Amino acid sequence: MTSIIEVWDFDIMDSLEPVFTLGSKLSKKKGKKTSSAEAHTNAVLDLPWNKLIRNVRNVLVSASADNNVILWDMSLGKPAASLARCTDVVQTLQFYPFEAQTLLSGSYDKLVALYDCQSPDENHLMWQFSGQTERVTRNHFLPCHFLASTDDSFVYNLDTHSDKPIFTLNAHNDEISGLDLSRQIKGCLVAASADKYMKIWHILGDSPSLVHSRDVQMCVLFSSLCCPDLPFIYAFGGQKEGLQVWDLSTVLSVNEEFGR
Protein backbone atom coordinates (compact mmCIF):
# COMPACT_ATOMS: atom_id res chain seq x y z
CA MET A 1 0.00 0.00 0.00
CA THR A 2 1.13 3.53 -0.74
CA SER A 3 0.83 7.02 0.67
CA ILE A 4 0.29 8.46 -2.82
CA ILE A 5 -3.25 9.05 -4.12
CA GLU A 6 -3.68 8.70 -7.88
CA VAL A 7 -6.55 10.51 -9.63
CA TRP A 8 -7.64 8.99 -12.95
CA ASP A 9 -10.06 10.25 -15.61
CA PHE A 10 -12.24 7.42 -16.97
CA ASP A 11 -13.18 9.60 -19.94
CA ILE A 12 -9.61 9.25 -21.24
CA MET A 13 -9.35 5.96 -23.11
CA ASP A 14 -6.26 3.75 -22.69
CA SER A 15 -4.69 6.16 -20.24
CA LEU A 16 -1.31 4.99 -18.93
CA GLU A 17 -0.88 7.52 -16.15
CA PRO A 18 -3.14 9.31 -13.65
CA VAL A 19 -4.23 12.87 -14.39
CA PHE A 20 -2.44 13.94 -11.22
CA THR A 21 -1.40 12.61 -7.83
CA LEU A 22 -1.89 13.81 -4.27
CA GLY A 23 1.04 13.52 -1.92
CA SER A 24 4.78 13.12 -2.32
CA LYS A 25 7.05 10.14 -2.56
CA LEU A 26 9.97 9.47 -0.24
CA SER A 27 12.95 11.58 -1.20
CA LYS A 28 15.83 9.31 -2.34
CA LYS A 29 18.44 12.00 -1.76
CA LYS A 30 17.53 13.07 1.72
CA GLY A 31 15.66 9.96 2.85
CA LYS A 32 12.91 12.08 4.35
CA LYS A 33 9.18 12.24 3.82
CA THR A 34 7.07 15.33 3.61
CA SER A 35 5.37 16.44 6.79
CA SER A 36 1.84 15.24 7.61
CA ALA A 37 0.60 18.76 6.95
CA GLU A 38 1.55 18.40 3.26
CA ALA A 39 0.85 14.74 2.54
CA HIS A 40 0.47 11.33 4.10
CA THR A 41 3.64 9.57 5.23
CA ASN A 42 2.17 6.06 5.37
CA ALA A 43 -0.39 3.91 3.55
CA VAL A 44 -3.75 5.46 2.60
CA LEU A 45 -6.52 3.16 3.90
CA ASP A 46 -9.79 4.90 2.99
CA LEU A 47 -10.72 7.49 0.38
CA PRO A 48 -14.36 8.67 0.22
CA TRP A 49 -15.73 11.38 -2.05
CA ASN A 50 -18.18 13.92 -0.71
CA LYS A 51 -21.25 13.00 -2.78
CA LEU A 52 -23.40 15.86 -1.49
CA ILE A 53 -21.39 18.57 -3.19
CA ARG A 54 -22.68 17.95 -6.71
CA ASN A 55 -21.46 21.15 -8.33
CA VAL A 56 -17.96 21.07 -6.89
CA ARG A 57 -15.84 17.99 -7.61
CA ASN A 58 -12.82 19.01 -5.63
CA VAL A 59 -13.61 17.59 -2.17
CA LEU A 60 -11.79 14.41 -1.20
CA VAL A 61 -10.78 13.07 2.20
CA SER A 62 -8.24 10.37 3.04
CA ALA A 63 -7.43 8.22 6.07
CA SER A 64 -3.96 6.86 6.65
CA ALA A 65 -1.75 4.61 8.75
CA ASP A 66 0.16 7.79 9.68
CA ASN A 67 -2.72 8.58 12.15
CA ASN A 68 -3.99 11.50 10.06
CA VAL A 69 -7.09 12.44 8.11
CA ILE A 70 -6.47 14.91 5.28
CA LEU A 71 -9.13 16.99 3.53
CA TRP A 72 -7.87 17.67 -0.01
CA ASP A 73 -8.51 20.65 -2.25
CA MET A 74 -8.54 18.86 -5.61
CA SER A 75 -8.44 22.10 -7.59
CA LEU A 76 -5.02 22.88 -6.09
CA GLY A 77 -3.83 19.33 -5.49
CA LYS A 78 -2.96 20.23 -1.91
CA PRO A 79 -4.38 19.57 1.58
CA ALA A 80 -6.98 22.07 2.76
CA ALA A 81 -6.96 20.76 6.35
CA SER A 82 -5.56 17.99 8.50
CA LEU A 83 -7.75 16.39 11.17
CA ALA A 84 -5.10 15.09 13.55
CA ARG A 85 -7.23 14.04 16.52
CA CYS A 86 -6.32 10.34 16.44
CA THR A 87 -3.28 8.74 18.08
CA ASP A 88 -3.20 5.60 15.94
CA VAL A 89 -3.97 4.27 12.45
CA VAL A 90 -7.14 5.73 10.87
CA GLN A 91 -8.76 3.20 8.54
CA THR A 92 -12.40 4.14 8.01
CA LEU A 93 -14.20 7.34 6.98
CA GLN A 94 -17.72 8.29 5.97
CA PHE A 95 -19.34 11.61 5.17
CA TYR A 96 -22.67 12.39 6.78
CA PRO A 97 -25.44 11.65 4.23
CA PHE A 98 -27.32 14.94 4.76
CA GLU A 99 -24.67 17.52 5.73
CA ALA A 100 -21.70 17.93 3.40
CA GLN A 101 -19.32 19.22 6.06
CA THR A 102 -19.81 16.42 8.62
CA LEU A 103 -17.39 13.47 8.68
CA LEU A 104 -17.03 10.27 10.73
CA SER A 105 -13.66 8.60 11.29
CA GLY A 106 -12.65 5.37 13.03
CA SER A 107 -9.18 4.42 14.22
CA TYR A 108 -6.99 1.81 15.94
CA ASP A 109 -6.99 3.81 19.19
CA LYS A 110 -10.56 2.49 19.71
CA LEU A 111 -12.10 5.87 18.88
CA VAL A 112 -14.76 7.18 16.53
CA ALA A 113 -14.70 10.93 15.86
CA LEU A 114 -17.43 13.10 14.35
CA TYR A 115 -16.05 16.29 12.77
CA ASP A 116 -17.47 19.48 11.39
CA CYS A 117 -14.88 19.93 8.62
CA GLN A 118 -15.45 23.69 8.54
CA SER A 119 -14.02 23.98 12.08
CA PRO A 120 -12.74 20.51 13.13
CA ASP A 121 -10.72 21.69 16.13
CA GLU A 122 -13.65 23.48 17.75
CA ASN A 123 -16.50 21.20 16.65
CA HIS A 124 -15.97 17.47 17.11
CA LEU A 125 -17.36 14.62 19.21
CA MET A 126 -15.64 11.36 20.20
CA TRP A 127 -16.69 7.89 21.38
CA GLN A 128 -14.44 5.12 22.70
CA PHE A 129 -15.03 1.38 22.32
CA SER A 130 -13.59 -1.89 23.60
CA GLY A 131 -11.62 -2.65 20.43
CA GLN A 132 -10.00 -1.05 17.40
CA THR A 133 -12.54 0.58 15.09
CA GLU A 134 -12.82 -1.34 11.82
CA ARG A 135 -15.76 0.34 10.04
CA VAL A 136 -18.23 3.19 10.50
CA THR A 137 -21.51 3.67 8.63
CA ARG A 138 -24.28 6.25 8.90
CA ASN A 139 -27.99 5.47 9.14
CA HIS A 140 -29.73 7.11 6.16
CA PHE A 141 -33.14 6.79 7.81
CA LEU A 142 -32.12 8.22 11.20
CA PRO A 143 -29.84 11.22 10.57
CA CYS A 144 -28.37 11.33 14.09
CA HIS A 145 -27.54 7.61 14.24
CA PHE A 146 -24.44 5.73 13.12
CA LEU A 147 -22.90 2.29 13.60
CA ALA A 148 -19.33 1.20 14.25
CA SER A 149 -17.69 -2.23 14.22
CA THR A 150 -14.55 -3.31 16.06
CA ASP A 151 -11.81 -5.92 15.87
CA ASP A 152 -13.17 -7.69 18.97
CA SER A 153 -16.39 -8.68 17.10
CA PHE A 154 -18.79 -5.98 18.34
CA VAL A 155 -21.18 -3.62 16.53
CA TYR A 156 -22.23 -0.41 18.30
CA ASN A 157 -25.33 1.58 17.36
CA LEU A 158 -25.05 5.18 18.54
CA ASP A 159 -26.97 8.42 18.64
CA THR A 160 -24.80 11.51 18.21
CA HIS A 161 -26.70 13.17 21.08
CA SER A 162 -25.63 10.51 23.59
CA ASP A 163 -22.39 9.07 24.96
CA LYS A 164 -23.94 5.63 25.47
CA PRO A 165 -24.80 3.22 22.63
CA ILE A 166 -28.40 2.38 21.78
CA PHE A 167 -27.25 -1.23 21.68
CA THR A 168 -24.04 -3.23 21.65
CA LEU A 169 -24.11 -6.39 19.53
CA ASN A 170 -21.63 -9.28 19.68
CA ALA A 171 -22.16 -9.92 15.98
CA HIS A 172 -19.26 -12.23 15.04
CA ASN A 173 -16.36 -14.28 16.41
CA ASP A 174 -13.59 -12.12 14.94
CA GLU A 175 -12.97 -8.61 13.62
CA ILE A 176 -15.85 -7.10 11.64
CA SER A 177 -14.22 -5.62 8.56
CA GLY A 178 -17.40 -5.06 6.53
CA LEU A 179 -20.43 -3.10 7.76
CA ASP A 180 -23.13 -1.59 5.58
CA LEU A 181 -26.77 -0.53 5.93
CA SER A 182 -29.17 -0.80 3.01
CA ARG A 183 -30.00 2.65 1.62
CA GLN A 184 -33.59 1.63 0.91
CA ILE A 185 -34.56 -1.08 3.43
CA LYS A 186 -34.95 0.16 6.98
CA GLY A 187 -32.98 -1.80 9.53
CA CYS A 188 -31.19 -4.15 7.10
CA LEU A 189 -27.59 -4.38 8.27
CA VAL A 190 -25.02 -6.65 6.61
CA ALA A 191 -21.76 -7.43 8.42
CA ALA A 192 -18.74 -9.34 7.10
CA SER A 193 -15.98 -10.73 9.27
CA ALA A 194 -12.58 -12.38 9.45
CA ASP A 195 -14.45 -15.40 10.88
CA LYS A 196 -15.42 -16.10 7.21
CA TYR A 197 -19.13 -15.38 7.73
CA MET A 198 -21.46 -12.68 6.52
CA LYS A 199 -24.52 -12.00 8.65
CA ILE A 200 -27.74 -10.11 7.97
CA TRP A 201 -29.31 -8.35 10.95
CA HIS A 202 -32.58 -6.53 11.53
CA ILE A 203 -31.63 -3.62 13.78
CA LEU A 204 -34.78 -1.53 14.14
CA GLY A 205 -35.36 -0.70 17.82
CA ASP A 206 -32.91 -1.55 20.58
CA SER A 207 -32.92 -5.37 20.19
CA PRO A 208 -31.30 -6.50 16.91
CA SER A 209 -32.18 -9.94 15.55
CA LEU A 210 -30.19 -12.26 13.28
CA VAL A 211 -31.95 -12.90 9.96
CA HIS A 212 -29.36 -15.02 8.12
CA SER A 213 -25.77 -16.23 8.47
CA ARG A 214 -23.61 -17.80 5.78
CA ASP A 215 -20.05 -18.87 5.05
CA VAL A 216 -19.61 -17.39 1.57
CA GLN A 217 -16.52 -19.53 0.88
CA MET A 218 -14.15 -16.56 0.56
CA CYS A 219 -12.10 -17.31 3.67
CA VAL A 220 -11.42 -14.03 5.54
CA LEU A 221 -13.90 -11.32 4.51
CA PHE A 222 -12.52 -7.81 4.12
CA SER A 223 -15.51 -5.71 3.05
CA SER A 224 -19.20 -5.54 2.18
CA LEU A 225 -21.07 -2.87 0.24
CA CYS A 226 -24.71 -2.36 -0.71
CA CYS A 227 -25.69 -1.29 -4.22
CA PRO A 228 -27.24 2.21 -3.99
CA ASP A 229 -29.84 1.43 -6.67
CA LEU A 230 -30.76 -2.20 -5.90
CA PRO A 231 -31.33 -2.62 -2.15
CA PHE A 232 -30.85 -6.41 -1.97
CA ILE A 233 -27.63 -6.50 -4.02
CA TYR A 234 -24.43 -6.63 -1.96
CA ALA A 235 -20.79 -7.02 -2.95
CA PHE A 236 -18.24 -8.83 -0.77
CA GLY A 237 -14.46 -8.78 -0.91
CA GLY A 238 -12.48 -11.66 0.57
CA GLN A 239 -9.17 -13.46 0.82
CA LYS A 240 -10.30 -16.06 -1.75
CA GLU A 241 -12.28 -15.58 -4.98
CA GLY A 242 -11.65 -11.81 -4.93
CA LEU A 243 -15.11 -10.31 -5.29
CA GLN A 244 -18.63 -11.76 -5.10
CA VAL A 245 -21.96 -10.07 -5.79
CA TRP A 246 -24.96 -11.61 -4.05
CA ASP A 247 -28.71 -10.98 -4.30
CA LEU A 248 -29.98 -11.26 -0.72
CA SER A 249 -33.58 -11.54 -1.92
CA THR A 250 -32.83 -15.14 -2.92
CA VAL A 251 -32.72 -16.00 0.80
CA LEU A 252 -36.17 -16.98 2.13
CA SER A 253 -35.60 -15.57 5.63
CA VAL A 254 -34.59 -12.18 4.15
CA ASN A 255 -37.78 -12.02 2.09
CA GLU A 256 -39.88 -12.93 5.11
CA GLU A 257 -38.19 -10.30 7.30
CA PHE A 258 -37.87 -7.37 4.90
CA GLY A 259 -40.11 -8.20 1.94
CA ARG A 260 -39.14 -7.39 -1.62
Summary of the structure (lengths in Angstrom):
residues: 260
radius of gyration: 18.8
end to end distance: 39.9
largest distance: 63.8
contacts: 803
relative contact order: 0.08
helix: 4%
strand: 44%
